[in-house]
């Protein structure tokens, strides 16, 4: 679903690599997934209550359902 966040490689602390990995997968990732879910729901509410044309709303809701809000258009944009 998401690219793995390599938290343990970026933390300079006395915790073991195993413990950092556990934190990553049991705390950080679920927290980020919850945040993204909340953003996704709010985006949907905004689109549905807007005065945009129906076709535009459908496109935006489709992109939202696939979490493709910030996908670059071309390799140049990356």
Biopython code that builds the backbone (N, CA, C, O; Angstrom):
import numpy as np
from Bio.PDB.StructureBuilder import StructureBuilder

atoms = [
    (1, "UNK", "N", (0.822, -1.183, 0.000)),
    (1, "UNK", "CA", (0.000, 0.000, 0.000)),
    (1, "UNK", "C", (0.868, 1.250, 0.000)),
    (1, "UNK", "O", (0.806, 2.027, -0.953)),
    (2, "UNK", "N", (1.663, 1.468, 1.016)),
    (2, "UNK", "CA", (2.572, 2.594, 1.080)),
    (2, "UNK", "C", (3.992, 2.075, 1.053)),
    (2, "UNK", "O", (4.259, 0.933, 1.427)),
    (3, "UNK", "N", (4.900, 2.926, 0.606)),
    (3, "UNK", "CA", (6.306, 2.552, 0.683)),
    (3, "UNK", "C", (6.693, 2.501, 2.154)),
    (3, "UNK", "O", (6.268, 3.344, 2.944)),
    (4, "UNK", "N", (7.481, 1.536, 2.510)),
    (4, "UNK", "CA", (7.911, 1.411, 3.897)),
    (4, "UNK", "C", (8.758, 2.611, 4.290)),
    (4, "UNK", "O", (9.638, 3.032, 3.538)),
    (5, "UNK", "N", (8.494, 3.149, 5.448)),
    (5, "UNK", "CA", (9.268, 4.270, 5.962)),
    (5, "UNK", "C", (10.400, 3.675, 6.786)),
    (5, "UNK", "O", (10.155, 2.960, 7.758)),
    (6, "UNK", "N", (11.594, 3.957, 6.415)),
    (6, "UNK", "CA", (12.735, 3.385, 7.112)),
    (6, "UNK", "C", (13.107, 4.251, 8.319)),
    (6, "UNK", "O", (14.150, 4.905, 8.329)),
    (7, "UNK", "N", (12.252, 4.244, 9.320)),
    (7, "UNK", "CA", (12.435, 5.067, 10.503)),
    (7, "UNK", "C", (13.721, 4.701, 11.221)),
    (7, "UNK", "O", (14.485, 5.578, 11.625)),
    (8, "UNK", "N", (13.958, 3.415, 11.380)),
    (8, "UNK", "CA", (15.094, 2.989, 12.179)),
    (8, "UNK", "C", (16.432, 3.467, 11.620)),
    (8, "UNK", "O", (17.387, 3.598, 12.386)),
    (9, "UNK", "N", (16.538, 3.731, 10.331)),
    (9, "UNK", "CA", (17.797, 4.193, 9.758)),
    (9, "UNK", "C", (18.017, 5.678, 10.006)),
    (9, "UNK", "O", (19.136, 6.172, 9.869)),
    (10, "UNK", "N", (16.945, 6.401, 10.375)),
    (10, "UNK", "CA", (17.052, 7.836, 10.535)),
    (10, "UNK", "C", (17.040, 8.278, 11.996)),
    (10, "UNK", "O", (17.220, 9.461, 12.285)),
    (11, "UNK", "N", (16.835, 7.361, 12.899)),
    (11, "UNK", "CA", (16.825, 7.710, 14.311)),
    (11, "UNK", "C", (18.189, 7.424, 14.926)),
    (11, "UNK", "O", (18.712, 6.314, 14.828)),
    (12, "UNK", "N", (18.741, 8.428, 15.548)),
    (12, "UNK", "CA", (20.008, 8.243, 16.242)),
    (12, "UNK", "C", (19.686, 8.195, 17.734)),
    (12, "UNK", "O", (19.675, 9.225, 18.408)),
    (13, "UNK", "N", (19.424, 6.991, 18.242)),
    (13, "UNK", "CA", (19.048, 6.846, 19.634)),
    (13, "UNK", "C", (19.516, 5.479, 20.145)),
    (13, "UNK", "O", (19.910, 4.616, 19.360)),
    (14, "UNK", "N", (19.469, 5.296, 21.450)),
    (14, "UNK", "CA", (19.967, 4.043, 22.031)),
    (14, "UNK", "C", (19.029, 2.843, 21.866)),
    (14, "UNK", "O", (19.364, 1.745, 22.310)),
    (15, "UNK", "N", (17.883, 3.023, 21.250)),
    (15, "UNK", "CA", (16.957, 1.900, 21.072)),
    (15, "UNK", "C", (17.525, 0.887, 20.081)),
    (15, "UNK", "O", (18.247, 1.248, 19.152)),
    (16, "UNK", "N", (17.195, -0.362, 20.288)),
    (16, "UNK", "CA", (17.658, -1.403, 19.371)),
    (16, "UNK", "C", (16.941, -1.269, 18.031)),
    (16, "UNK", "O", (15.855, -0.694, 17.957)),
    (17, "UNK", "N", (17.549, -1.800, 16.980)),
    (17, "UNK", "CA", (16.937, -1.768, 15.647)),
    (17, "UNK", "C", (15.599, -2.512, 15.663)),
    (17, "UNK", "O", (14.646, -2.105, 14.999)),
    (18, "UNK", "N", (15.538, -3.586, 16.414)),
    (18, "UNK", "CA", (14.296, -4.368, 16.504)),
    (18, "UNK", "C", (13.183, -3.539, 17.132)),
    (18, "UNK", "O", (12.045, -3.569, 16.663)),
    (19, "UNK", "N", (13.505, -2.803, 18.186)),
    (19, "UNK", "CA", (12.502, -1.982, 18.856)),
    (19, "UNK", "C", (12.058, -0.833, 17.953)),
    (19, "UNK", "O", (10.870, -0.512, 17.900)),
    (20, "UNK", "N", (13.000, -0.214, 17.243)),
    (20, "UNK", "CA", (12.650, 0.866, 16.313)),
    (20, "UNK", "C", (11.746, 0.344, 15.202)),
    (20, "UNK", "O", (10.814, 1.028, 14.778)),
    (21, "UNK", "N", (12.022, -0.861, 14.737)),
    (21, "UNK", "CA", (11.197, -1.465, 13.699)),
    (21, "UNK", "C", (9.787, -1.739, 14.224)),
    (21, "UNK", "O", (8.802, -1.530, 13.516)),
    (22, "UNK", "N", (9.702, -2.207, 15.464)),
    (22, "UNK", "CA", (8.403, -2.465, 16.085)),
    (22, "UNK", "C", (7.601, -1.175, 16.210)),
    (22, "UNK", "O", (6.406, -1.151, 15.913)),
    (23, "UNK", "N", (8.253, -0.113, 16.644)),
    (23, "UNK", "CA", (7.587, 1.187, 16.752)),
    (23, "UNK", "C", (7.071, 1.617, 15.386)),
    (23, "UNK", "O", (5.944, 2.091, 15.249)),
    (24, "UNK", "N", (7.918, 1.441, 14.387)),
    (24, "UNK", "CA", (7.551, 1.853, 13.031)),
    (24, "UNK", "C", (6.265, 1.176, 12.578)),
    (24, "UNK", "O", (5.353, 1.848, 12.096)),
    (25, "UNK", "N", (6.180, -0.123, 12.723)),
    (25, "UNK", "CA", (5.050, -0.869, 12.176)),
    (25, "UNK", "C", (3.826, -0.925, 13.078)),
    (25, "UNK", "O", (2.734, -1.243, 12.608)),
    (26, "UNK", "N", (3.982, -0.626, 14.361)),
    (26, "UNK", "CA", (2.835, -0.704, 15.263)),
    (26, "UNK", "C", (2.357, 0.657, 15.758)),
    (26, "UNK", "O", (1.289, 0.753, 16.361)),
    (27, "UNK", "N", (3.135, 1.705, 15.512)),
    (27, "UNK", "CA", (2.744, 3.039, 15.964)),
    (27, "UNK", "C", (2.737, 4.025, 14.805)),
    (27, "UNK", "O", (1.710, 4.640, 14.517)),
    (28, "UNK", "N", (3.861, 4.176, 14.148)),
    (28, "UNK", "CA", (4.003, 5.205, 13.119)),
    (28, "UNK", "C", (3.103, 4.933, 11.917)),
    (28, "UNK", "O", (2.328, 5.804, 11.522)),
    (29, "UNK", "N", (3.190, 3.757, 11.337)),
    (29, "UNK", "CA", (2.417, 3.446, 10.123)),
    (29, "UNK", "C", (0.910, 3.530, 10.380)),
    (29, "UNK", "O", (0.213, 4.169, 9.592)),
    (30, "UNK", "N", (0.371, 2.920, 11.439)),
    (30, "UNK", "CA", (-1.076, 3.057, 11.675)),
    (30, "UNK", "C", (-1.511, 4.509, 11.911)),
    (30, "UNK", "O", (-2.602, 4.906, 11.502)),
    (31, "UNK", "N", (-0.664, 5.291, 12.563)),
    (31, "UNK", "CA", (-0.987, 6.700, 12.788)),
    (31, "UNK", "C", (-1.064, 7.447, 11.470)),
    (31, "UNK", "O", (-1.991, 8.227, 11.249)),
    (32, "UNK", "N", (-0.099, 7.214, 10.593)),
    (32, "UNK", "CA", (-0.113, 7.863, 9.279)),
    (32, "UNK", "C", (-1.301, 7.396, 8.441)),
    (32, "UNK", "O", (-1.930, 8.204, 7.757)),
    (33, "UNK", "N", (-1.610, 6.114, 8.488)),
    (33, "UNK", "CA", (-2.756, 5.593, 7.735)),
    (33, "UNK", "C", (-4.065, 6.208, 8.231)),
    (33, "UNK", "O", (-4.951, 6.508, 7.430)),
    (34, "UNK", "N", (-4.189, 6.397, 9.538)),
    (34, "UNK", "CA", (-5.377, 7.028, 10.102)),
    (34, "UNK", "C", (-5.481, 8.473, 9.640)),
    (34, "UNK", "O", (-6.560, 8.938, 9.273)),
    (35, "UNK", "N", (-4.367, 9.177, 9.657)),
    (35, "UNK", "CA", (-4.348, 10.568, 9.204)),
    (35, "UNK", "C", (-4.771, 10.663, 7.740)),
    (35, "UNK", "O", (-5.591, 11.506, 7.377)),
    (36, "UNK", "N", (-4.205, 9.789, 6.902)),
    (36, "UNK", "CA", (-4.548, 9.784, 5.472)),
    (36, "UNK", "C", (-6.037, 9.480, 5.290)),
    (36, "UNK", "O", (-6.692, 10.096, 4.449)),
    (37, "UNK", "N", (-6.567, 8.552, 6.056)),
    (37, "UNK", "CA", (-7.996, 8.236, 5.980)),
    (37, "UNK", "C", (-8.865, 9.437, 6.332)),
    (37, "UNK", "O", (-9.893, 9.672, 5.697)),
    (38, "UNK", "N", (-8.451, 10.196, 7.346)),
    (38, "UNK", "CA", (-9.189, 11.399, 7.733)),
    (38, "UNK", "C", (-9.122, 12.458, 6.640)),
    (38, "UNK", "O", (-10.120, 13.115, 6.343)),
    (39, "UNK", "N", (-7.942, 12.625, 6.041)),
    (39, "UNK", "CA", (-7.783, 13.577, 4.939)),
    (39, "UNK", "C", (-8.668, 13.162, 3.768)),
    (39, "UNK", "O", (-9.330, 13.995, 3.150)),
    (40, "UNK", "N", (-8.670, 11.876, 3.476)),
    (40, "UNK", "CA", (-9.473, 11.344, 2.373)),
    (40, "UNK", "C", (-10.965, 11.631, 2.603)),
    (40, "UNK", "O", (-11.664, 12.038, 1.676)),
    (41, "UNK", "N", (-11.443, 11.424, 3.807)),
    (41, "UNK", "CA", (-12.854, 11.670, 4.121)),
    (41, "UNK", "C", (-13.187, 13.159, 4.030)),
    (41, "UNK", "O", (-14.233, 13.532, 3.498)),
    (42, "UNK", "N", (-12.310, 13.999, 4.542)),
    (42, "UNK", "CA", (-12.546, 15.453, 4.484)),
    (42, "UNK", "C", (-12.548, 15.941, 3.037)),
    (42, "UNK", "O", (-13.382, 16.764, 2.661)),
    (43, "UNK", "N", (-11.624, 15.440, 2.230)),
    (43, "UNK", "CA", (-11.558, 15.796, 0.812)),
    (43, "UNK", "C", (-12.882, 15.444, 0.130)),
    (43, "UNK", "O", (-13.417, 16.233, -0.649)),
    (44, "UNK", "N", (-13.397, 14.268, 0.426)),
    (44, "UNK", "CA", (-14.667, 13.813, -0.154)),
    (44, "UNK", "C", (-15.802, 14.765, 0.225)),
    (44, "UNK", "O", (-16.611, 15.138, -0.625)),
    (45, "UNK", "N", (-15.862, 15.157, 1.498)),
    (45, "UNK", "CA", (-16.895, 16.085, 1.957)),
    (45, "UNK", "C", (-16.811, 17.417, 1.215)),
    (45, "UNK", "O", (-17.831, 17.973, 0.807)),
    (46, "UNK", "N", (-15.596, 17.922, 1.043)),
    (46, "UNK", "CA", (-15.399, 19.203, 0.360)),
    (46, "UNK", "C", (-15.854, 19.112, -1.089)),
    (46, "UNK", "O", (-16.558, 19.992, -1.584)),
    (47, "UNK", "N", (-15.448, 18.041, -1.767)),
    (47, "UNK", "CA", (-15.816, 17.873, -3.179)),
    (47, "UNK", "C", (-17.330, 17.753, -3.323)),
    (47, "UNK", "O", (-17.923, 18.412, -4.177)),
    (48, "UNK", "N", (-17.957, 16.926, -2.505)),
    (48, "UNK", "CA", (-19.402, 16.707, -2.631)),
    (48, "UNK", "C", (-20.221, 17.960, -2.331)),
    (48, "UNK", "O", (-21.304, 18.140, -2.888)),
    (49, "UNK", "N", (-19.715, 18.822, -1.459)),
    (49, "UNK", "CA", (-20.461, 20.040, -1.127)),
    (49, "UNK", "C", (-20.085, 21.221, -2.023)),
    (49, "UNK", "O", (-20.618, 22.318, -1.854)),
    (50, "UNK", "N", (-19.182, 21.007, -2.963)),
    (50, "UNK", "CA", (-18.749, 22.092, -3.846)),
    (50, "UNK", "C", (-19.742, 22.307, -4.987)),
    (50, "UNK", "O", (-20.677, 21.531, -5.181)),
    (51, "UNK", "N", (-19.510, 23.375, -5.725)),
    (51, "UNK", "CA", (-20.345, 23.682, -6.894)),
    (51, "UNK", "C", (-19.657, 23.267, -8.190)),
    (51, "UNK", "O", (-20.014, 23.746, -9.266)),
    (52, "UNK", "N", (-18.692, 22.398, -8.091)),
    (52, "UNK", "CA", (-17.987, 21.914, -9.284)),
    (52, "UNK", "C", (-18.938, 21.111, -10.168)),
    (52, "UNK", "O", (-19.927, 20.562, -9.682)),
    (53, "UNK", "N", (-18.639, 21.044, -11.465)),
    (53, "UNK", "CA", (-19.452, 20.197, -12.351)),
    (53, "UNK", "C", (-19.372, 18.730, -11.914)),
    (53, "UNK", "O", (-18.368, 18.297, -11.350)),
    (54, "UNK", "N", (-20.432, 17.980, -12.178)),
    (54, "UNK", "CA", (-20.504, 16.576, -11.758)),
    (54, "UNK", "C", (-19.338, 15.746, -12.297)),
    (54, "UNK", "O", (-18.803, 14.898, -11.584)),
    (55, "UNK", "N", (-18.948, 15.980, -13.533)),
    (55, "UNK", "CA", (-17.837, 15.217, -14.116)),
    (55, "UNK", "C", (-16.546, 15.471, -13.338)),
    (55, "UNK", "O", (-15.790, 14.537, -13.068)),
    (56, "UNK", "N", (-16.294, 16.713, -12.982)),
    (56, "UNK", "CA", (-15.100, 17.059, -12.198)),
    (56, "UNK", "C", (-15.157, 16.395, -10.830)),
    (56, "UNK", "O", (-14.150, 15.879, -10.344)),
    (57, "UNK", "N", (-16.323, 16.406, -10.214)),
    (57, "UNK", "CA", (-16.481, 15.748, -8.911)),
    (57, "UNK", "C", (-16.162, 14.261, -9.015)),
    (57, "UNK", "O", (-15.459, 13.714, -8.165)),
    (58, "UNK", "N", (-16.677, 13.603, -10.056)),
    (58, "UNK", "CA", (-16.417, 12.162, -10.234)),
    (58, "UNK", "C", (-14.925, 11.890, -10.378)),
    (58, "UNK", "O", (-14.401, 10.943, -9.793)),
    (59, "UNK", "N", (-14.244, 12.727, -11.162)),
    (59, "UNK", "CA", (-12.800, 12.546, -11.354)),
    (59, "UNK", "C", (-12.071, 12.734, -10.030)),
    (59, "UNK", "O", (-11.210, 11.929, -9.677)),
    (60, "UNK", "N", (-12.407, 13.780, -9.303)),
    (60, "UNK", "CA", (-11.749, 14.040, -8.019)),
    (60, "UNK", "C", (-12.018, 12.927, -7.009)),
    (60, "UNK", "O", (-11.116, 12.522, -6.277)),
    (61, "UNK", "N", (-13.246, 12.435, -6.968)),
    (61, "UNK", "CA", (-13.570, 11.348, -6.036)),
    (61, "UNK", "C", (-12.860, 10.055, -6.417)),
    (61, "UNK", "O", (-12.471, 9.278, -5.545)),
    (62, "UNK", "N", (-12.691, 9.823, -7.714)),
    (62, "UNK", "CA", (-11.941, 8.645, -8.167)),
    (62, "UNK", "C", (-10.480, 8.752, -7.721)),
    (62, "UNK", "O", (-9.921, 7.806, -7.167)),
    (63, "UNK", "N", (-9.871, 9.915, -7.968)),
    (63, "UNK", "CA", (-8.478, 10.112, -7.550)),
    (63, "UNK", "C", (-8.351, 9.971, -6.041)),
    (63, "UNK", "O", (-7.390, 9.379, -5.549)),
    (64, "UNK", "N", (-9.307, 10.506, -5.311)),
    (64, "UNK", "CA", (-9.306, 10.410, -3.856)),
    (64, "UNK", "C", (-9.392, 8.955, -3.406)),
    (64, "UNK", "O", (-8.690, 8.555, -2.477)),
    (65, "UNK", "N", (-10.240, 8.165, -4.048)),
    (65, "UNK", "CA", (-10.397, 6.759, -3.648)),
    (65, "UNK", "C", (-9.113, 5.961, -3.857)),
    (65, "UNK", "O", (-8.874, 4.963, -3.177)),
    (66, "UNK", "N", (-8.290, 6.410, -4.803)),
    (66, "UNK", "CA", (-7.021, 5.732, -5.078)),
    (66, "UNK", "C", (-5.836, 6.424, -4.406)),
    (66, "UNK", "O", (-4.688, 6.023, -4.597)),
    (67, "UNK", "N", (-6.115, 7.457, -3.626)),
    (67, "UNK", "CA", (-5.085, 8.236, -2.917)),
    (67, "UNK", "C", (-4.046, 8.795, -3.889)),
    (67, "UNK", "O", (-2.844, 8.739, -3.632)),
    (68, "UNK", "N", (-4.523, 9.324, -4.989)),
    (68, "UNK", "CA", (-3.624, 9.837, -6.023)),
    (68, "UNK", "C", (-3.650, 11.363, -6.106)),
    (68, "UNK", "O", (-3.595, 11.927, -7.199)),
    (69, "UNK", "N", (-3.731, 12.025, -4.965)),
    (69, "UNK", "CA", (-3.791, 13.481, -4.967)),
    (69, "UNK", "C", (-2.496, 14.113, -5.444)),
    (69, "UNK", "O", (-2.515, 15.115, -6.158)),
    (70, "UNK", "N", (-1.387, 13.539, -5.057)),
    (70, "UNK", "CA", (-0.096, 14.182, -5.319)),
    (70, "UNK", "C", (0.795, 13.388, -6.262)),
    (70, "UNK", "O", (2.015, 13.545, -6.225)),
    (71, "UNK", "N", (0.221, 12.550, -7.095)),
    (71, "UNK", "CA", (1.003, 11.771, -8.046)),
    (71, "UNK", "C", (1.486, 12.705, -9.154)),
    (71, "UNK", "O", (0.674, 13.395, -9.771)),
    (72, "UNK", "N", (2.804, 12.738, -9.419)),
    (72, "UNK", "CA", (3.312, 13.603, -10.496)),
    (72, "UNK", "C", (2.719, 13.227, -11.850)),
    (72, "UNK", "O", (2.426, 12.059, -12.110)),
    (73, "UNK", "N", (2.547, 14.233, -12.712)),
    (73, "UNK", "CA", (1.971, 14.020, -14.037)),
    (73, "UNK", "C", (2.953, 13.367, -14.990)),
    (73, "UNK", "O", (2.557, 12.585, -15.854)),
    (74, "UNK", "N", (4.227, 13.680, -14.838)),
    (74, "UNK", "CA", (5.222, 13.153, -15.764)),
    (74, "UNK", "C", (6.534, 12.957, -15.026)),
    (74, "UNK", "O", (6.699, 13.467, -13.918)),
    (75, "UNK", "N", (7.484, 12.217, -15.626)),
    (75, "UNK", "CA", (8.786, 12.019, -14.983)),
    (75, "UNK", "C", (9.506, 13.339, -14.708)),
    (75, "UNK", "O", (10.310, 13.423, -13.780)),
    (76, "UNK", "N", (9.225, 14.360, -15.501)),
    (76, "UNK", "CA", (9.866, 15.664, -15.306)),
    (76, "UNK", "C", (9.431, 16.281, -13.987)),
    (76, "UNK", "O", (10.229, 16.950, -13.330)),
    (77, "UNK", "N", (8.183, 16.070, -13.586)),
    (77, "UNK", "CA", (7.653, 16.634, -12.347)),
    (77, "UNK", "C", (8.197, 15.942, -11.108)),
    (77, "UNK", "O", (8.093, 16.485, -10.008)),
    (78, "UNK", "N", (8.755, 14.794, -11.256)),
    (78, "UNK", "CA", (9.262, 14.034, -10.104)),
    (78, "UNK", "C", (10.504, 14.655, -9.646)),
    (78, "UNK", "O", (11.111, 14.184, -8.684)),
]
sb = StructureBuilder()
sb.init_structure("model")
sb.init_model(0)
sb.init_chain("A")
sb.init_seg("    ")
for serial, (resi, resn, name, xyz) in enumerate(atoms, 1):
    if name == "N":
        sb.init_residue(resn, " ", resi, " ")
    sb.init_atom(name, np.array(xyz, "f"), 0.0, 1.0, " ", f" {name:<3s}", serial, name[0])
structure = sb.get_structure()
